[in-house]
């Protein structure tokens, strides 16, 4: 459905629907009995898992159709790619329900997405990361060099994935202990306000006032732990013969000298103190060893790696010997097939990590990749180039469409922007023409077109507060007439 003068674009839809949800189901008994099973165990999905994931619509419970529908909210078209990632994501859930020992033999089917730039490959990865709620990392293949050369080797991908898993599990633990940590922090704040020797009656009165937010801006003095690092961070990449890749010398010295945490008294408002104390009390309540153990298991079983720009490391016949091309492909082979990688938290196997590779393949072809690497990417999905109709849908249908973004930005200046359906159609037509005659960069061309279209309105927004602009076909053609002239001139440039 397109926009018409009678059907104005509503930029306020959904802008205020951001009320956070809280989980108050944690109790002291949960804290005392905290164990690995209390987290979202990849081998045992129970009712507790939904509590710990803090989302009734856990991604592991979503069917492939529901996953596709979620992606449809933000990405137009590319049904084949959406189906492939939806099936892959659902298969993680299915595998966790298969009994041992067959479960260990079920490996993920890695995916290769092929398509022009700007057709949605990276956006699918970005939205999938938010949807998966599993350890997810997106990397560019061109950032790595083969082992033995200066630079990052491909094993660092898995180390970064483990770091993501550590943060993810730690956040889940924090949610579990949040209520207990909040109660403890309130007690410390109360003592700072009225003193530890105050009567119970006084404490009750002030506690009620504190809960009502009457002291939020009052200043108090609290003692918090200050962690002092003995040396600044120094990274040493790829030490020959080393097993840990990037070593942080400051961490090593820090452990040798102890944590070196000292109490520091700070004067802050009650609101600031609450945040500091909740973080500190949460750290005391959670078990770092359990976090590491669960994170390694989570990354190994549910980890997802999105490997972008893989076409850039394809070894074309006219270019040989670059340390970030064929050598990197060879180094990727064991990761995709299944190997053990040593991290600072322990050893992790990659047998069940899902790899999704993508590339435009303008200059290279998928067949230019090593045959062994092609075999480890058995599912191939071709993303279609975007047509004019696709560009119109991209402008109007997604929940965070470009038109809604521009309208929301201008609304902050008390300016109303109304796009007609003819205006949107003209924008898409110009973008499609430029893509066809200059360089096809897909939906990214819309950013260039819209920025040029909205330039004058954005520049004079302050002095035109309260004004309404109707963006119709004539307005678009007038503002973008120079683009057609530039296209004509570009034909004569050698």
C-alpha positions as CSV (number, residue, x, y, z in Angstrom):
1,X,0.0,0.0,0.0
2,X,1.5,3.3,-1.1
3,X,1.1,6.7,0.6
4,X,-1.4,9.2,-0.8
5,X,-2.2,12.8,0.0
6,X,-5.2,11.5,1.9
7,X,-3.2,8.8,3.7
8,X,-0.4,10.7,5.3
9,X,2.7,9.0,6.6
10,X,2.4,8.5,10.4
11,X,5.8,8.9,11.8
12,X,4.6,8.5,15.4
13,X,3.6,4.9,15.1
14,X,5.5,2.8,17.5
15,X,7.8,5.6,18.7
16,X,6.5,5.6,22.2
17,X,6.0,1.8,22.6
18,X,9.3,1.3,24.4
19,X,8.2,0.5,27.9
20,X,10.7,-1.9,29.4
21,X,9.7,-5.2,30.9
22,X,11.1,-6.5,34.1
23,X,11.4,-10.0,35.5
24,X,10.6,-10.2,39.2
25,X,10.5,-14.0,39.4
26,X,14.0,-14.3,40.9
27,X,14.2,-15.0,44.6
28,X,16.9,-15.6,47.2
29,X,16.4,-19.4,46.8
30,X,17.2,-19.1,43.1
31,X,20.4,-17.3,44.0
32,X,21.4,-19.9,46.6
33,X,20.7,-22.8,44.3
34,X,22.1,-21.2,41.1
35,X,23.7,-23.8,38.9
36,X,24.4,-24.5,35.2
37,X,21.0,-26.1,34.8
38,X,19.4,-22.9,35.9
39,X,20.6,-21.2,32.7
40,X,19.3,-21.9,29.3
41,X,21.0,-25.3,29.0
42,X,21.4,-26.1,25.3
43,X,20.7,-29.7,26.0
44,X,17.6,-29.2,28.1
45,X,15.1,-26.5,27.2
46,X,12.5,-26.2,30.0
47,X,10.0,-23.7,31.2
48,X,12.9,-22.0,33.2
49,X,14.6,-21.2,29.9
50,X,12.0,-18.7,29.0
51,X,12.4,-17.0,32.3
52,X,16.1,-16.8,31.9
53,X,15.9,-15.5,28.3
54,X,13.4,-13.0,29.6
55,X,11.3,-13.4,26.4
56,X,8.2,-15.5,26.1
57,X,8.9,-15.7,22.3
58,X,12.3,-17.3,22.6
59,X,13.9,-17.6,19.2
60,X,14.5,-21.3,19.8
61,X,10.7,-21.7,20.1
62,X,10.0,-19.8,16.8
63,X,9.1,-21.9,13.8
64,X,10.7,-21.2,10.5
65,X,7.6,-19.4,9.3
66,X,7.7,-17.2,12.4
67,X,11.4,-16.5,12.0
68,X,10.7,-15.5,8.4
69,X,7.8,-13.2,9.5
70,X,10.1,-11.5,12.0
71,X,12.7,-10.9,9.2
72,X,9.9,-9.6,6.9
73,X,9.2,-6.8,9.3
74,X,12.6,-5.2,8.4
75,X,13.7,-6.8,5.1
76,X,11.9,-6.7,1.8
77,X,12.0,-9.8,-0.5
78,X,14.8,-12.3,-0.5
79,X,12.5,-15.1,0.5
80,X,15.0,-17.9,-0.3
81,X,17.7,-16.4,2.0
82,X,15.2,-15.9,4.8
83,X,14.0,-19.5,4.5
84,X,17.6,-20.8,4.6
85,X,18.5,-18.9,7.8
86,X,15.2,-19.7,9.4
87,X,15.6,-23.4,8.8
88,X,19.2,-23.3,10.1
89,X,18.1,-21.5,13.2
90,X,15.3,-23.9,13.8
91,X,17.6,-26.9,13.3
92,X,19.6,-25.7,16.4
93,X,16.4,-26.2,18.4
94,X,15.7,-29.6,16.8
95,X,19.2,-30.9,17.4
96,X,19.0,-30.1,21.1
97,X,16.0,-32.4,21.3
98,X,17.7,-35.3,19.7
99,X,19.0,-37.9,22.2
100,X,22.6,-38.8,22.6
101,X,24.8,-40.1,20.9
102,X,23.1,-39.2,17.6
103,X,23.0,-35.5,18.6
104,X,26.8,-35.2,18.4
105,X,26.7,-36.5,14.8
106,X,24.3,-33.9,13.7
107,X,26.3,-30.9,12.3
108,X,24.9,-27.6,11.0
109,X,24.7,-27.1,7.2
110,X,26.7,-24.0,6.5
111,X,25.2,-21.4,4.2
112,X,26.7,-19.3,1.3
113,X,24.7,-16.2,0.4
114,X,25.4,-14.8,-3.1
115,X,24.1,-11.4,-4.2
116,X,24.9,-7.9,-5.3
117,X,25.8,-5.3,-2.7
118,X,22.8,-3.6,-1.1
119,X,20.3,-6.5,-1.6
120,X,20.1,-7.4,2.1
121,X,22.8,-9.9,3.0
122,X,24.3,-7.9,5.9
123,X,20.8,-6.7,7.0
124,X,19.7,-10.3,7.3
125,X,22.7,-11.0,9.5
126,X,22.1,-8.0,11.7
127,X,18.4,-8.8,12.2
128,X,19.3,-12.5,12.8
129,X,21.7,-11.5,15.5
130,X,19.0,-9.7,17.4
131,X,16.5,-12.6,16.8
132,X,18.8,-15.5,17.7
133,X,19.7,-14.4,21.3
134,X,22.6,-16.8,20.9
135,X,26.4,-16.1,20.6
136,X,26.6,-14.3,17.2
137,X,29.5,-12.5,15.6
138,X,29.8,-10.8,12.2
139,X,33.3,-10.5,10.7
140,X,34.8,-9.6,7.4
141,X,37.0,-12.2,5.8
142,X,39.4,-9.5,4.5
143,X,40.4,-8.6,8.0
144,X,42.4,-11.8,8.5
145,X,45.7,-13.1,7.3
146,X,47.0,-16.6,7.2
147,X,48.7,-18.1,10.2
148,X,52.4,-17.1,10.4
149,X,52.0,-13.6,9.0
150,X,51.4,-10.4,11.0
151,X,47.8,-9.8,11.6
152,X,44.8,-11.6,13.0
153,X,44.4,-15.3,12.2
154,X,41.0,-16.9,11.7
155,X,41.1,-18.6,15.1
156,X,40.5,-15.2,16.6
157,X,36.9,-15.4,15.2
158,X,36.2,-18.2,17.6
159,X,37.8,-16.3,20.5
160,X,35.7,-13.3,19.8
161,X,32.6,-15.6,19.6
162,X,33.5,-16.9,23.1
163,X,33.8,-13.3,24.4
164,X,30.3,-12.6,23.1
165,X,29.0,-15.8,24.8
166,X,30.7,-14.7,28.1
167,X,28.9,-11.4,28.0
168,X,25.6,-13.0,27.0
169,X,25.7,-15.6,29.8
170,X,26.9,-12.9,32.3
171,X,23.9,-10.8,31.4
172,X,21.6,-13.7,32.0
173,X,23.1,-14.3,35.4
174,X,22.7,-10.6,36.2
175,X,19.0,-10.9,35.4
176,X,18.7,-13.8,37.8
177,X,20.4,-12.0,40.6
178,X,19.0,-8.6,39.8
179,X,16.3,-8.5,42.4
180,X,18.6,-9.7,45.2
181,X,21.3,-7.2,44.1
182,X,18.7,-4.4,44.0
183,X,17.6,-5.2,47.6
184,X,21.2,-5.2,48.8
185,X,21.9,-1.9,47.1
186,X,18.8,-0.3,48.6
187,X,20.0,-1.3,52.1
188,X,23.4,0.3,51.5
189,X,21.8,3.5,50.2
190,X,19.5,3.5,53.2
191,X,22.4,3.3,55.6
192,X,24.2,6.1,53.8
193,X,21.2,8.3,54.1
194,X,20.3,7.8,57.8
195,X,23.2,5.8,59.2
196,X,23.4,2.1,60.2
197,X,22.4,2.9,63.8
198,X,19.0,4.4,63.0
199,X,15.9,2.8,64.6
200,X,13.8,0.3,62.7
201,X,10.9,2.8,62.6
202,X,13.1,5.4,61.0
203,X,14.4,2.9,58.5
204,X,10.9,1.9,57.6
205,X,9.8,5.5,57.0
206,X,12.9,6.3,54.9
207,X,12.7,3.0,53.0
208,X,9.2,3.9,51.8
209,X,10.3,7.4,50.8
210,X,13.3,5.8,49.0
211,X,11.0,3.5,47.0
212,X,8.8,6.4,46.1
213,X,11.8,8.2,44.5
214,X,11.9,11.1,46.9
215,X,15.7,11.0,47.4
216,X,16.7,10.4,43.7
217,X,18.7,13.7,43.5
218,X,20.0,13.6,47.1
219,X,23.8,13.2,47.3
220,X,25.3,10.4,49.5
221,X,28.8,9.0,50.0
222,X,29.3,5.3,49.3
223,X,32.3,3.0,49.1
224,X,32.9,1.1,46.0
225,X,35.7,-1.1,44.7
226,X,38.1,0.5,42.4
227,X,40.0,-1.8,40.1
228,X,43.4,-0.4,39.1
229,X,45.2,-2.0,36.2
230,X,49.0,-2.1,36.8
231,X,49.8,-1.6,33.1
232,X,47.9,-0.2,30.1
233,X,46.5,-2.8,27.6
234,X,49.1,-4.0,25.2
235,X,48.1,-6.5,22.5
236,X,50.7,-8.8,21.0
237,X,49.2,-10.5,17.9
238,X,50.2,-14.0,16.7
239,X,53.1,-15.0,18.9
240,X,54.9,-17.8,17.0
241,X,54.1,-21.1,18.5
242,X,51.5,-19.6,20.8
243,X,48.1,-21.2,21.3
244,X,46.2,-18.2,22.5
245,X,46.6,-15.8,19.6
246,X,46.1,-12.3,20.8
247,X,47.6,-12.0,24.3
248,X,46.8,-9.1,26.5
249,X,49.9,-8.4,28.6
250,X,48.0,-6.2,31.0
251,X,45.7,-9.1,31.9
252,X,48.7,-11.4,32.6
253,X,50.4,-8.9,34.9
254,X,47.1,-8.1,36.5
255,X,46.6,-11.7,37.5
256,X,50.2,-12.0,38.7
257,X,49.9,-9.0,41.0
258,X,46.3,-9.8,42.1
259,X,43.1,-8.0,41.5
260,X,44.5,-4.9,43.2
261,X,41.0,-3.7,44.0
262,X,40.7,-1.0,46.6
263,X,37.7,0.7,48.3
264,X,37.1,4.2,47.1
265,X,34.6,6.6,48.6
266,X,32.6,8.6,46.1
267,X,29.9,11.2,46.4
268,X,27.1,10.6,44.0
269,X,23.3,11.0,43.8
270,X,21.0,8.2,45.0
271,X,20.1,7.4,41.4
272,X,23.8,7.1,40.4
273,X,24.6,5.2,43.5
274,X,21.9,2.6,42.8
275,X,23.3,1.8,39.4
276,X,26.9,1.5,40.8
277,X,25.9,-0.7,43.7
278,X,23.6,-3.0,41.7
279,X,26.5,-3.7,39.4
280,X,28.9,-4.3,42.3
281,X,26.5,-6.5,44.2
282,X,25.7,-8.5,41.1
283,X,29.4,-9.2,40.6
284,X,29.5,-10.7,44.1
285,X,26.5,-12.9,43.6
286,X,27.4,-14.5,40.3
287,X,30.0,-17.3,39.9
288,X,32.6,-16.6,37.3
289,X,33.5,-20.2,36.9
290,X,29.9,-21.1,36.1
291,X,29.7,-18.3,33.6
292,X,32.8,-19.5,31.7
293,X,31.6,-23.1,31.7
294,X,28.1,-22.3,30.5
295,X,29.5,-19.7,27.9
296,X,31.9,-22.3,26.4
297,X,29.1,-24.8,26.1
298,X,26.7,-22.2,24.6
299,X,29.2,-20.9,22.0
300,X,30.1,-24.5,21.0
301,X,26.5,-25.6,20.5
302,X,24.6,-22.5,19.6
303,X,27.3,-20.1,18.2
304,X,26.7,-18.5,14.8
305,X,29.4,-16.8,12.7
306,X,28.5,-14.6,9.8
307,X,31.5,-14.3,7.5
308,X,31.0,-11.3,5.2
309,X,33.0,-10.4,2.0
310,X,34.1,-13.9,1.5
311,X,34.3,-13.3,-2.3
312,X,37.2,-10.9,-1.6
313,X,39.5,-13.8,-0.5
314,X,38.7,-15.9,-3.6
315,X,42.0,-16.6,-5.3
316,X,41.5,-15.4,-8.8
317,X,43.9,-16.6,-11.5
318,X,45.4,-13.2,-12.2
319,X,46.2,-12.5,-8.5
320,X,48.3,-14.9,-6.5
321,X,50.3,-14.9,-3.3
322,X,48.4,-12.4,-1.1
323,X,48.4,-13.5,2.5
324,X,44.8,-12.6,3.0
325,X,43.4,-14.8,0.2
326,X,44.0,-18.5,-0.5
327,X,45.9,-18.9,2.8
328,X,43.0,-17.6,4.7
329,X,40.7,-20.0,2.9
330,X,42.9,-22.9,3.9
331,X,42.9,-21.7,7.5
332,X,39.1,-21.5,7.4
333,X,38.7,-25.1,6.4
334,X,39.3,-26.7,9.8
335,X,37.0,-24.2,11.5
336,X,34.1,-25.0,9.2
337,X,34.8,-28.7,9.3
338,X,35.2,-28.9,13.1
339,X,38.3,-28.3,15.2
340,X,39.4,-27.3,18.7
341,X,40.4,-23.7,19.4
342,X,42.2,-22.6,22.5
343,X,41.0,-19.4,24.2
344,X,41.9,-17.7,27.4
345,X,38.7,-19.3,28.9
346,X,39.4,-22.8,27.8
347,X,39.2,-25.0,24.7
348,X,36.1,-24.9,22.4
349,X,35.2,-27.1,19.5
350,X,33.7,-25.7,16.4
351,X,31.9,-28.9,15.2
352,X,28.4,-27.4,15.9
353,X,29.0,-23.7,15.2
354,X,26.9,-22.5,12.3
355,X,28.8,-20.5,9.6
356,X,27.0,-18.2,7.2
357,X,29.2,-16.8,4.5
358,X,28.2,-14.0,2.1
359,X,29.7,-12.2,-0.8
360,X,28.8,-10.1,-3.9
361,X,31.0,-12.1,-6.2
362,X,31.4,-9.2,-8.8
363,X,35.0,-10.0,-9.8
364,X,35.2,-13.5,-8.5
365,X,32.9,-16.5,-8.8
366,X,31.9,-19.0,-6.0
367,X,33.9,-21.6,-8.1
368,X,37.0,-19.4,-7.4
369,X,36.9,-20.5,-3.8
370,X,38.9,-23.6,-2.8
371,X,36.9,-26.7,-3.7
372,X,37.2,-27.9,-0.1
373,X,35.8,-24.6,1.1
374,X,32.9,-24.8,-1.4
375,X,32.1,-28.3,0.0
376,X,31.9,-26.9,3.5
377,X,29.2,-24.4,2.4
378,X,26.7,-26.9,1.1
379,X,23.6,-24.6,1.1
380,X,23.8,-21.8,-1.5
381,X,21.3,-19.0,-1.7
382,X,21.2,-16.4,-4.5
383,X,19.8,-13.0,-3.5
384,X,17.9,-11.3,-6.3
385,X,18.7,-7.7,-7.5
386,X,16.3,-5.1,-6.3
387,X,13.6,-3.9,-8.8
388,X,11.8,-0.5,-8.7
389,X,8.9,-2.2,-6.9
390,X,11.3,-3.6,-4.3
391,X,12.7,-0.2,-3.7
392,X,9.2,1.2,-3.2
393,X,8.4,-1.5,-0.6
394,X,11.8,-0.8,1.1
395,X,10.8,2.9,1.4
396,X,7.4,2.2,2.9
397,X,6.9,-1.2,4.4
398,X,9.6,-1.9,7.1
399,X,8.9,-0.8,10.6
400,X,12.0,1.3,10.6
401,X,11.8,2.4,6.9
402,X,13.9,5.3,5.6
403,X,10.8,7.5,5.2
404,X,9.7,6.9,8.8
405,X,13.3,7.8,9.9
406,X,13.3,11.1,8.0
407,X,9.9,12.0,9.2
408,X,10.8,11.3,12.8
409,X,14.0,13.4,12.5
410,X,12.1,16.3,11.1
411,X,9.4,16.0,13.7
412,X,12.0,16.9,16.4
413,X,12.1,20.3,14.6
414,X,8.3,20.6,14.5
415,X,8.3,20.0,10.8
416,X,5.8,17.6,9.1
417,X,6.9,15.6,6.1
418,X,4.2,14.0,3.9
419,X,5.2,11.6,1.1
420,X,2.7,10.9,-1.6
421,X,2.6,7.6,-3.4
422,X,3.7,9.4,-6.7
423,X,6.6,11.0,-4.8
424,X,7.8,7.6,-3.4
425,X,7.4,6.0,-6.9
426,X,9.6,8.7,-8.4
427,X,12.3,8.3,-5.8
428,X,12.4,4.6,-6.4
429,X,12.4,5.1,-10.2
430,X,15.4,7.5,-10.0
431,X,17.3,5.2,-7.6
432,X,16.7,2.2,-9.9
433,X,17.8,4.3,-13.0
434,X,21.1,5.3,-11.3
435,X,21.7,1.7,-10.2
436,X,21.2,0.5,-13.7
437,X,23.3,3.1,-15.5
438,X,26.1,3.8,-13.1
439,X,26.7,1.1,-10.5
440,X,24.2,-1.2,-8.9
441,X,24.6,-0.7,-5.1
442,X,21.0,-1.9,-4.3
443,X,19.1,-0.3,-1.5
444,X,22.1,1.8,-0.4
445,X,21.3,4.0,-3.4
446,X,18.2,5.2,-1.5
447,X,20.3,6.8,1.2
448,X,22.1,8.9,-1.4
449,X,18.9,9.9,-3.2
450,X,17.0,10.8,0.0
451,X,19.8,12.7,1.5
452,X,20.0,14.9,-1.6
453,X,16.2,15.2,-1.6
454,X,16.0,16.3,2.0
455,X,19.1,18.5,2.1
456,X,17.3,21.9,1.9
457,X,14.6,20.9,4.3
458,X,17.2,19.7,6.9
459,X,19.4,22.8,6.5
460,X,16.6,25.3,7.0
461,X,14.6,23.2,9.5
462,X,15.1,25.5,12.5
463,X,13.7,28.7,10.9
464,X,10.8,26.8,9.2
465,X,9.5,25.2,12.4
466,X,5.8,24.3,12.2
467,X,5.8,24.0,8.4
468,X,4.5,21.1,6.4
469,X,6.2,19.8,3.3
470,X,4.5,17.6,0.7
471,X,7.0,15.4,-1.2
472,X,5.2,14.7,-4.5
473,X,6.5,13.7,-7.9
474,X,7.1,17.3,-9.0
475,X,9.1,18.1,-5.9
476,X,11.3,15.0,-6.3
477,X,12.0,15.7,-9.9
478,X,12.8,19.4,-9.2
479,X,15.3,18.5,-6.4
480,X,16.9,15.6,-8.2
481,X,17.1,17.0,-11.7
482,X,20.9,17.4,-11.5
483,X,21.3,13.7,-11.1
484,X,20.0,12.9,-14.6
485,X,22.4,15.5,-16.0
486,X,25.3,13.9,-14.2
487,X,24.3,10.5,-15.6
488,X,24.4,12.0,-19.1
489,X,27.9,13.4,-18.5
490,X,29.2,10.2,-17.0
491,X,28.7,8.5,-20.3
492,X,31.5,10.6,-21.8
493,X,34.0,9.9,-19.0
494,X,36.6,7.2,-20.0
